[in-house]
Amino acid sequence: MRTCTSRKNSSDGNDSLAVAHGTFNVVGGLWPLLHLRSFEWVFGPKTDRWLQQAVGGLLVSNGVSQLVGATSAEGRTVARRVGLTTALTLLAIDLVYVPKGRIRPAYLLDAAMEAGWITAWLHTPCQSPAGKARTGSGRTAAPRRWRLRDHTGARR
């Protein structure tokens, strides 16, 4: 995945996207925790309510991470990763289990939203730590503090 940090004191669009997607995840996660009856009315009754609550809690956690991440360049990189991986996971679940009849077709609305978040993240420009737009593979060397050490303790 590309690293999306931006120039000092500037924004590349990731902050507003992180706030929007983070808010969506927090609200979506809180819904089954705060009003299970209305959630199940839309998405169908569940036999494992603990699992529903666990997924809701994880969505809240992911959303909070995105909201907090929107405040710094490094945080926007984390917000992007959390956003993409959360959306990809939920999209895959929706597209696998709706056709099998395990979850209601209403989850296809969620699939459309998740596809929209993925598209938005992939179309938001990334900046390298030096502030230059990335090209090619999007890879850069790991920050010095993350580089591996060999058997003598020297950094590679």
DOLUMVO-239076 format. One line per field, with one value per atom (N, C-alpha, C, O): residue number from 1; x, y negated, z negated; residue in one letter. Coordinates in steps of 0.1 Angstrom, whole numbers. Each point is the difference from the previous one (the first is absolute). Example, Ala and Ser with C-alpha at 12.3 -4.5 7.8 and 13.67 -1.06 7.14 Angstrom:
! DOLUMVO-239076
k <- (1:1:1:1:2:2:2:2)
east <- (132:-9:9:10:-14:9:-8:5)
north <- (57:-12:-12:0:-11:-11:-11:-11)
up <- (-78:0:0:-7:14:0:-8:-1)
r <- (A:A:A:A:S:S:S:S)
***
This chain:
! DOLUMVO-239076
k <- (1:1:1:1:2:2:2:2:3:3:3:3:4:4:4:4:5:5:5:5:6:6:6:6:7:7:7:7:8:8:8:8:9:9:9:9:10:10:10:10:11:11:11:11:12:12:12:12:13:13:13:13:14:14:14:14:15:15:15:15:16:16:16:16:17:17:17:17:18:18:18:18:19:19:19:19:20:20:20:20:21:21:21:21:22:22:22:22:23:23:23:23:24:24:24:24:25:25:25:25:26:26:26:26:27:27:27:27:28:28:28:28:29:29:29:29:30:30:30:30:31:31:31:31:32:32:32:32:33:33:33:33:34:34:34:34:35:35:35:35:36:36:36:36:37:37:37:37:38:38:38:38:39:39:39:39:40:40:40:40:41:41:41:41:42:42:42:42:43:43:43:43:44:44:44:44:45:45:45:45:46:46:46:46:47:47:47:47:48:48:48:48:49:49:49:49:50:50:50:50:51:51:51:51:52:52:52:52:53:53:53:53:54:54:54:54:55:55:55:55:56:56:56:56:57:57:57:57:58:58:58:58:59:59:59:59:60:60:60:60:61:61:61:61:62:62:62:62:63:63:63:63:64:64:64:64:65:65:65:65:66:66:66:66:67:67:67:67:68:68:68:68:69:69:69:69:70:70:70:70:71:71:71:71:72:72:72:72:73:73:73:73:74:74:74:74:75:75:75:75:76:76:76:76:77:77:77:77:78:78:78:78:79:79:79:79:80:80:80:80:81:81:81:81:82:82:82:82:83:83:83:83:84:84:84:84:85:85:85:85:86:86:86:86:87:87:87:87:88:88:88:88:89:89:89:89:90:90:90:90:91:91:91:91:92:92:92:92:93:93:93:93:94:94:94:94:95:95:95:95:96:96:96:96:97:97:97:97:98:98:98:98:99:99:99:99:100:100:100:100:101:101:101:101:102:102:102:102:103:103:103:103:104:104:104:104:105:105:105:105:106:106:106:106:107:107:107:107:108:108:108:108:109:109:109:109:110:110:110:110:111:111:111:111:112:112:112:112:113:113:113:113:114:114:114:114:115:115:115:115:116:116:116:116:117:117:117:117:118:118:118:118:119:119:119:119:120:120:120:120:121:121:121:121:122:122:122:122:123:123:123:123:124:124:124:124:125:125:125:125:126:126:126:126:127:127:127:127:128:128:128:128:129:129:129:129:130:130:130:130:131:131:131:131:132:132:132:132:133:133:133:133:134:134:134:134:135:135:135:135:136:136:136:136:137:137:137:137:138:138:138:138:139:139:139:139:140:140:140:140:141:141:141:141:142:142:142:142:143:143:143:143:144:144:144:144:145:145:145:145:146:146:146:146:147:147:147:147:148:148:148:148:149:149:149:149:150:150:150:150:151:151:151:151:152:152:152:152:153:153:153:153:154:154:154:154:155:155:155:155:156:156:156:156)
east <- (8:-8:9:11:-16:7:0:-10:20:1:-6:4:-13:-6:2:-9:21:2:1:2:-4:0:10:6:-4:9:-4:-12:22:-3:-11:1:-11:-11:-8:-6:6:-9:-8:3:-13:-8:-2:0:0:-2:-14:-2:-7:-14:-2:-11:22:-2:-6:-7:9:-6:-15:-6:0:-14:-6:-11:18:-5:1:-9:20:1:-11:-5:2:-11:-14:-7:5:-13:-1:-10:20:-1:1:-7:15:0:-14:-4:-2:-14:-9:-8:8:-8:2:-10:22:3:-4:-6:8:-5:-15:-5:-2:-15:-5:-9:15:-4:3:-7:18:3:-8:-4:0:-9:-14:-7:2:-14:-4:-10:17:-5:3:-7:16:3:-11:-3:-2:-9:-15:-9:6:-14:-1:-2:4:1:-13:0:-11:-13:-1:-5:8:-1:11:-3:14:11:-5:2:-7:-5:-13:-2:-5:-12:5:-6:17:5:9:-2:11:9:-3:7:-18:-4:5:10:-18:4:12:3:5:12:-1:-6:12:0:12:-2:13:11:1:7:-14:0:13:4:3:14:9:8:-9:8:-4:9:-22:-5:6:4:-4:5:15:6:1:15:3:10:-17:3:-3:7:-18:-4:11:4:2:10:13:7:-4:12:-2:10:-22:-2:1:6:-11:2:15:5:3:14:7:9:-12:6:-4:9:-21:-4:7:4:-3:7:15:5:1:14:1:9:-19:0:-2:7:-16:-2:12:3:3:13:11:8:-8:11:-1:10:-22:-2:8:1:4:7:15:6:0:14:3:-7:19:4:1:-4:11:2:-13:-2:-7:-13:-8:-8:9:-8:4:-8:21:5:-8:-4:4:-7:-15:-6:0:-14:-3:-11:19:-1:0:-9:19:1:-12:-5:1:-11:-13:-8:7:-12:-1:-10:21:0:-2:-8:15:-1:-14:-5:0:-14:-10:-8:9:-10:2:-10:22:2:-5:-6:8:-5:-16:-6:0:-15:-6:-10:17:-5:1:-10:21:1:-10:-6:3:-10:-14:-7:4:-13:-2:-10:21:-1:0:-4:10:0:-13:-5:0:-11:-13:-10:8:-13:-5:-11:20:-4:-3:-8:15:-2:-13:-4:-2:-12:2:-9:22:3:-4:-3:4:-4:-9:0:-8:-11:6:11:-18:4:2:6:-11:2:15:4:4:14:7:11:-18:5:1:8:-17:2:13:7:-4:13:11:10:-11:10:3:11:-22:2:7:9:-12:7:15:8:-6:14:8:12:-18:7:2:11:-20:2:12:8:-7:11:14:9:-9:12:4:11:-21:3:5:9:-15:4:14:8:-4:13:10:11:-14:9:2:10:-20:1:5:1:2:5:16:6:-1:15:8:-4:15:9:12:4:2:12:11:-3:15:11:4:-4:11:4:7:-1:8:7:-10:4:-16:-10:-1:-7:14:-1:-10:0:-8:-9:7:10:-16:7:-4:-11:20:-2:5:6:-8:5:-7:-12:20:-5:-5:-8:12:-5:9:-4:14:9:11:6:-3:12:7:-5:17:7:-7:-6:8:-6:7:12:-20:7:12:-1:11:12:-3:7:-16:-3:-6:0:-5:-6:9:-3:15:8:6:2:0:5:14:8:-4:14:6:-7:19:7:5:-3:10:4:10:2:4:9:-7:6:-18:-8:0:-6:13:1:-13:-6:1:-12:3:11:-21:2:-7:-1)
north <- (12:-12:-12:-1:-10:-12:-7:0:-8:-8:-14:-5:0:-12:-10:-3:-3:-11:-13:2:-13:-12:-10:2:-12:-11:-6:1:-6:-6:-11:-8:9:-9:-1:-10:21:0:12:10:-9:11:5:-8:21:5:6:8:-11:6:12:3:3:11:-3:8:-21:-3:0:5:-12:0:14:3:4:14:9:8:-10:8:-4:9:-22:-4:6:5:-6:5:15:5:2:15:4:10:-17:4:-3:9:-19:-3:11:4:-1:11:13:7:-4:13:-1:10:-21:-2:1:8:-15:1:14:5:1:14:10:9:-11:9:-2:9:-22:-3:5:3:-3:3:13:0:12:12:0:8:-16:0:-8:3:-14:-8:3:-2:7:3:13:-1:12:13:3:5:-9:3:-6:6:-19:-7:6:1:2:6:13:2:6:13:-1:9:-19:-3:-2:5:-12:-3:12:4:1:10:14:10:-8:14:4:-4:13:5:9:6:-7:8:10:-3:15:9:-2:2:-8:-2:-15:-8:3:-14:-5:-12:20:-4:-3:-9:17:-3:-13:-8:5:-13:-11:-11:12:-10:-1:-12:23:-1:-7:-8:11:-7:-15:-8:5:-14:-7:-12:18:-6:-2:-10:20:-1:-12:-7:6:-11:-14:-9:8:-12:-3:-11:22:-2:-4:-9:15:-4:-15:-7:4:-14:-10:-11:14:-9:-2:-11:22:0:-9:-8:8:-8:-15:-9:6:-13:-6:-12:19:-4:-2:-10:19:0:-12:-4:-2:-11:-13:-9:9:-12:-1:-10:20:0:7:8:-11:6:15:8:-4:14:7:12:-19:6:2:9:-18:2:12:7:-3:13:12:9:-10:10:0:11:-23:-1:6:7:-9:6:15:7:-1:14:6:10:-16:5:-1:9:-20:-2:10:7:-5:10:14:7:-3:14:3:11:-21:2:1:9:-18:0:13:6:-2:12:12:9:-8:12:0:10:-21:-1:3:6:-12:3:15:5:1:14:9:9:-13:8:-2:9:-22:-3:8:6:-6:6:16:6:-1:15:5:10:-16:5:-4:7:-18:-3:11:5:-2:10:14:8:-5:13:0:10:-22:-1:0:1:-3:0:-14:-1:-10:-13:-6:4:-13:-6:-9:-5:4:-8:-15:-7:3:-14:-3:-11:22:-2:-4:-5:6:-5:-15:-6:-1:-14:-3:-10:18:-2:3:-7:17:3:-12:-3:-4:-11:-12:-6:4:-10:4:-9:21:5:-2:-4:7:-2:-14:-4:-5:-14:-5:-8:13:-4:5:-8:20:5:-9:-4:1:-9:-14:-5:0:-13:0:-9:19:1:2:-6:14:3:-12:-1:-8:-12:-13:-11:13:-11:0:10:-21:0:2:-5:12:3:-9:-3:-1:-8:8:7:-8:6:-8:-12:17:-8:-13:-9:9:-12:-10:-11:15:-8:1:-8:18:2:11:10:-12:10:13:-1:12:13:4:-2:9:6:15:4:3:14:9:-1:8:10:-6:6:-19:-6:4:-4:11:5:-10:-5:4:-8:8:10:-14:7:-1:-11:21:-1:-11:-3:-4:-10:6:12:-20:5:8:10:-15:7:14:8:-5:13:10:11:-16:9:11:-2:13:12:-2:-7:14:1:14:10:-10:13:6:-6:17:7:-8:3:-13:-9:-12:-7:5:-11:-12:-10:11:-11:0:10:-22:-1:3:-3:10:3:-10:1)
up <- (0:0:0:-6:12:1:-13:-8:5:-12:4:10:-18:3:-11:-8:9:-9:9:12:-18:8:-5:-10:18:-4:-13:-5:-2:-13:1:9:-18:-1:13:2:6:12:0:-8:16:1:14:9:-7:13:2:10:-18:1:-9:-3:-2:-9:-13:-6:1:-13:0:-9:19:1:3:-5:13:3:-12:-3:-5:-13:-9:-7:6:-9:5:-9:21:6:-2:-5:9:-1:-15:-4:-4:-14:-7:-8:11:-5:5:-8:20:6:-8:-4:1:-7:-15:-5:-1:-14:-1:-8:17:0:3:-7:17:4:-11:-2:-5:-11:-13:-7:5:-12:2:-10:22:3:-7:-8:11:-7:-15:-7:3:-15:-7:-12:18:-7:3:-9:21:3:9:12:-18:7:7:11:-16:6:14:9:-8:13:10:12:-18:9:6:12:-20:4:9:8:-10:9:15:9:-8:13:6:11:-19:4:-3:3:-10:-4:-13:-5:-2:-13:1:10:-21:-1:-11:-10:12:-11:-10:-12:17:-9:-3:7:-16:-3:-6:3:-9:-5:11:0:11:12:7:4:-4:5:-8:5:-18:-9:1:0:2:2:13:0:11:13:-2:5:-12:-2:-8:3:-13:-8:8:-1:10:9:10:2:3:9:-7:5:-17:-8:-2:2:-6:-2:13:-1:12:13:3:5:-7:3:-9:5:-17:-9:4:0:4:5:12:2:7:12:-4:5:-14:-5:-6:2:-11:-6:10:-1:10:11:9:6:-5:9:-4:7:-19:-6:3:-3:9:3:13:5:1:12:-2:9:-19:-3:-3:4:-11:-3:12:1:9:13:7:7:-8:6:-7:6:-20:-7:3:2:-1:3:13:2:8:13:0:5:-12:-1:-7:4:-15:-8:9:0:7:8:11:3:4:11:-4:6:-17:-4:-6:2:-9:-6:12:0:9:11:9:4:-1:7:-7:7:-20:-7:0:2:-5:0:14:1:9:14:3:6:-9:2:-7:6:-18:-8:7:1:2:7:13:2:6:13:0:9:-20:-1:-7:5:-15:-8:4:-3:11:5:10:-1:11:10:-6:5:-16:-7:-9:-5:4:-8:-15:-8:3:-14:-6:-12:20:-4:10:12:-17:9:11:-1:12:11:-3:7:-19:-4:-2:1:-3:-2:13:1:11:12:0:7:-15:-1:-7:3:-13:-7:9:0:9:10:9:3:1:9:-8:6:-18:-8:-2:2:-5:-2:13:0:12:13:2:6:-10:1:-9:5:-17:-8:6:0:5:6:12:2:6:12:-5:6:-16:-5:-5:3:-11:-5:12:-1:11:10:10:7:-7:8:-7:5:-18:-8:2:-3:7:3:-13:-11:13:-11:2:11:-22:0:-7:-10:15:-7:-12:-1:-9:-11:3:-7:19:4:7:3:-1:6:15:6:0:14:3:-7:17:4:4:7:-11:4:14:4:2:13:-1:-10:20:1:-10:-2:-5:-10:-12:-8:5:-12:-12:-12:13:-11:-2:9:-22:-4:-11:-5:2:-10:-14:-2:-6:-13:-8:2:-11:-8:-8:-3:0:-6:-12:-3:-6:-12:2:-9:21:2:8:1:3:8:-9:-12:18:-7:-4:7:-17:-4:3:-1:5:2:-13:-11:11:-12:-8:-12:18:-8:-6:-8:11:-5:9:-3:15:9:8:4:-1:9:14:5:1:14:9:12)
r <- (M:M:M:M:R:R:R:R:T:T:T:T:C:C:C:C:T:T:T:T:S:S:S:S:R:R:R:R:K:K:K:K:N:N:N:N:S:S:S:S:S:S:S:S:D:D:D:D:G:G:G:G:N:N:N:N:D:D:D:D:S:S:S:S:L:L:L:L:A:A:A:A:V:V:V:V:A:A:A:A:H:H:H:H:G:G:G:G:T:T:T:T:F:F:F:F:N:N:N:N:V:V:V:V:V:V:V:V:G:G:G:G:G:G:G:G:L:L:L:L:W:W:W:W:P:P:P:P:L:L:L:L:L:L:L:L:H:H:H:H:L:L:L:L:R:R:R:R:S:S:S:S:F:F:F:F:E:E:E:E:W:W:W:W:V:V:V:V:F:F:F:F:G:G:G:G:P:P:P:P:K:K:K:K:T:T:T:T:D:D:D:D:R:R:R:R:W:W:W:W:L:L:L:L:Q:Q:Q:Q:Q:Q:Q:Q:A:A:A:A:V:V:V:V:G:G:G:G:G:G:G:G:L:L:L:L:L:L:L:L:V:V:V:V:S:S:S:S:N:N:N:N:G:G:G:G:V:V:V:V:S:S:S:S:Q:Q:Q:Q:L:L:L:L:V:V:V:V:G:G:G:G:A:A:A:A:T:T:T:T:S:S:S:S:A:A:A:A:E:E:E:E:G:G:G:G:R:R:R:R:T:T:T:T:V:V:V:V:A:A:A:A:R:R:R:R:R:R:R:R:V:V:V:V:G:G:G:G:L:L:L:L:T:T:T:T:T:T:T:T:A:A:A:A:L:L:L:L:T:T:T:T:L:L:L:L:L:L:L:L:A:A:A:A:I:I:I:I:D:D:D:D:L:L:L:L:V:V:V:V:Y:Y:Y:Y:V:V:V:V:P:P:P:P:K:K:K:K:G:G:G:G:R:R:R:R:I:I:I:I:R:R:R:R:P:P:P:P:A:A:A:A:Y:Y:Y:Y:L:L:L:L:L:L:L:L:D:D:D:D:A:A:A:A:A:A:A:A:M:M:M:M:E:E:E:E:A:A:A:A:G:G:G:G:W:W:W:W:I:I:I:I:T:T:T:T:A:A:A:A:W:W:W:W:L:L:L:L:H:H:H:H:T:T:T:T:P:P:P:P:C:C:C:C:Q:Q:Q:Q:S:S:S:S:P:P:P:P:A:A:A:A:G:G:G:G:K:K:K:K:A:A:A:A:R:R:R:R:T:T:T:T:G:G:G:G:S:S:S:S:G:G:G:G:R:R:R:R:T:T:T:T:A:A:A:A:A:A:A:A:P:P:P:P:R:R:R:R:R:R:R:R:W:W:W:W:R:R:R:R:L:L:L:L:R:R:R:R:D:D:D:D:H:H:H:H:T:T:T:T:G:G:G:G:A:A:A:A:R:R:R:R:R:R:R:R)
***
